[in-house]
Amino acid sequence: MTKLGFESDSLVKFEKAILKPYGMVLVTGPTGSGKTNTLYSSISRLNQPDTNIMTAEDPVEFQLNGVNQVQMKESIGLNFATALRAFLRQDPNIILVGEIRDFETAEIAIKAALTGHLVLSTLHTNGAPETISRLMNMGIEPFLVATSVHMIVAQRLVRRVCKDCAESLDLPVQAMIEAGFSPEEAKKVKPKKGKGCTVCNSTGYKGRCGLYEVMEVDDEIRELILVGASAVELKKKAIERGMLTLRRSGLVKIMEGVTTLEEVARETIH
């Protein structure tokens, strides 16, 4: 999990959430943003001989030893909701639901999280705070969302700068400030960019890395959910409580020379 691209604080929070005995951890982002990879890494981290892990996936993308993986098949009525109901009769410790698409799946997943199971799943939203509103729009009661969801992680993928041909760039301070750096950081940061070589096929990029927005649902955020706060208010409070936004996670990666300003600007909003 250390290789996915989590900042150290974010990784500590994420590991703490997946090591809880019950509750819900949601990973959100568009198609192809690496959500499944993050969830599989979490499952591998939790996979012990005495832990009963069951997954409902569509499709099963990777075979994991010691994990009960079930492929969904709509034509015979085997969907996420049906699979979840069957799982709960088999005393699982951890349940992975490929995606929460409708009210029925959301409702069963939340009930499972409230009755002593750890539930991991994905949703399609743009950021972590918006996920709360999305669940409520599906018809889930605010008090159920507040008590069951422990953590929401939003993520994106950016390309890594090729190590073999990386060189430092001198960008105007104003451009760095506009990207989101503070004036002090903008003066110090030396962004890197790949020149293009045979290793990276003259693209300047080799490999990919995740940007993560990790929102811990603590007591203060629970209070806001219960009073029906908007995604904007939730985001503001989460940032106060130490959440790094996707853009900030990207800026940290630029400072570390992992990716370029163009990649971060393409995938995140300021």
N, C-alpha and C positions, 0 to 999 in steps of 0.2 A: 504493500500500500504506500510505502514511502516513495515509490518511483512514479506514482500517478501525477504528482504535481501539487499536492496539498501544501500550504504553508504550515510551518511546524505547529502553531497554535491551533489552526483549523483541524489538523490531523488529530491532535490530542482530543479536541471536542468531539470529532466524528467517532473516534475509537471508543470514547466514553459512552456515546449514545448507542453504538452497536453492541457494546458489552452489557447493556442493561438487560434484565431478564424479560421485560415486556415493554410494550409501547410500539410506536410506529416511526420509522425513519424513511423519509421520502427523498428521492433523487429526481430533479427536474431539469428540463432542457429540451431543445429541439431534437429531431431525429438525427442520429449520427454525432451526438455530442459526447459519447463515451459513457452514458449512464449505465449500460449493461456491464461494462468493464468494471466500473466502480462497485457495482453490486456483487459481481462475481468475486472481486478482490475481498470484499467484506465477508462473503460466504466462506471463502478459503481461509480467512483469518479466524472464523468461528467454527470451522469444521473439525470437530473432535469425535472420537469413536462413540462417546456416550451422549452426543447431541443429535436429536432427531430433526433434520432439516428437510423441508419439503418445498418444492418450487412448482409454480404453475406458469408456464412460459409459452410464448407464441412468436417465433419458434424457439426451441431449445438451441442455443447458439454454441454451447460448449459443454462437453460431458465432464461432470465433476464427480470424482470417486467418493462414495459414501453419502451422496446426496440423492434424495428421491426426486427425480425431475419428471414432470408430467407435461407432455405436449398438448396444447389445446386443439380441439377439432370441432368447429362450429356445426359441421354437417350432422354430427351425431348428438348435438346438444351439450358437448363438453366445452363450456366456456369458463372464464375466470371465476365467476360466482359459483358455478356447480362444483368446480374443483376445490374451491375454498371450503365449501360446506363438507365435502368428503374428507378433506384434510383434518378438519377440526374433530372428527371422530377418531383420529389416529394419534392423538396426544403429541403433536409436534412441539418442539421448543421454538423453532424458527421457521417462519413462512415467507417465501419470496413470491410476490405477485408480479408478473411481467409488467402489467400496466393497469392503472385504475382508469377505466374509460367511462363508467356509468355509475349511477346511484347505487345499484344493487351490489356491485363489486366493492365500492367504497364503504357501504354500510357493513358488509360482512367483515371486511378487512379491519375496520375500526372496532367492531365488536370483538374480533379476535385479539386486537391490541389491548383491549380493556379487560380481557379475561385471561391474562397471564401468558400471552405469546408475543414474541418479538416479530413484527411484520416489517418487511422491507419491500418497497415498491417504487414505481416511477410514475410521473405525470408529465404532461406537456404544458409547461408554463415558461414564461420568460425569466422570472427571477424567483428567489425563495419566498419573499413576502406575498407575492401574487398567488402562491399555491393555496394559502389559507382561504382567500376569496374564491378560488376555483372550487374548492371542496364545498364551500357554503352554497355556491351557485348550483352545484350538483344536487343540493337538497339536504346536506348533512347539517345537523344542528350545531350552533357555535360551541355549546358546552361539551359536545362529543369531540369536536376537533381539538378544543383546548386541552382536554384531559388525555387524549390518545396520542397526539403527535408530539414526539420529543425533539425531532430535528428535521430540518429541510435543507437539502444541499442543491444549489443550482450550479450547473457546470457548462463549460464550453471547451472546445478543443482548438488549440492554436499550434502552428508549426514551430518546431525548434530551429534555432539558428545552427547551421552546419558548423561543427567544431573545427573542421579542417581549414575553412577559409573565412572564419569570422574576423571582422575588423571593426574598430571603433569608429563611430560617426560623430561629427560635430554638428548638432542641430541647434537652431536658435532657441534661446531660453524661453521666449514667448510661446513658441510652438509646444514646448514641453509643459508649460503652465496650462496651455489650452487643453492639452491631453489629460490633465488632472493632477500633475505633480505640484507640490507646494513650491513657492519661489526658491526656498533653500535647496530642496532636492533637485530642482531644475538646473541649478548651477553646477551641481556635482555629478549628475547622471551622465554616463557616457554610453548611449545605446549602441548595441552591436548589430551588424548586418552581415550576411554572408556574401562574399564576392562572387561565388560560383566556382566550383571545381569539379574534378572528375568523380569525387566521392558522392557529391550531392546532385550529380547530373546537371551542373551549371545553374541550379535553382537558388542556391544560397540557403536552402532549408534541408534538414535531415531529421526525420522522426517528428513525433507530436507530444504535446504536453497539455494537461488540463488546467483550466482556471476554475477556481471553486469559490462559491459564496455560501458559507456555512452559517445557517441561522438556528441557534439553539432556542427552543421554546421554553423559556424560564418563566418564573411566576409573573414578572411584569408584563411579558408578552401575552401570557395567558389572560391576564386581566383585560388587556386591550381586545383580545379575540372575543371574550365574553360580552364586552359592550359593543361589539360589531364595528370595530375600528377598520378604516380603509387600508389598502395595501401600502399607501404612502405613509400613513401614520405608523404602521408596523415596521416599515423599512427604516424610518427615522429612529424609532426606539431600538431596533436591532443594531443599527450603526452605533448608537450611544452605548449599547451593551457590548460593543467590541466586534461586531460582524464586519468582515472585509467584503466589500461589494465585488462583483465580477470585474469591474474596471480596475479597482484597487489591486485585486489579485494579479491582474495583467500588468499593472505598473510595477509591482514587486518583481515579476518575472523579467520585465525590461531592465530593472536595476541590476538583476542578477545576470543579465546577458543571455537569458534563456531564449527569449523571443524578440520580435521587432515591434516597433510602434504601429506599423501598418496592420500587423496581425491582430493586435489588441483592439485597434480602432474598428477593424472589420467585424469583430465578434461581440464587442460590448458597447454599451452606451454610457456616456459620462453622467 
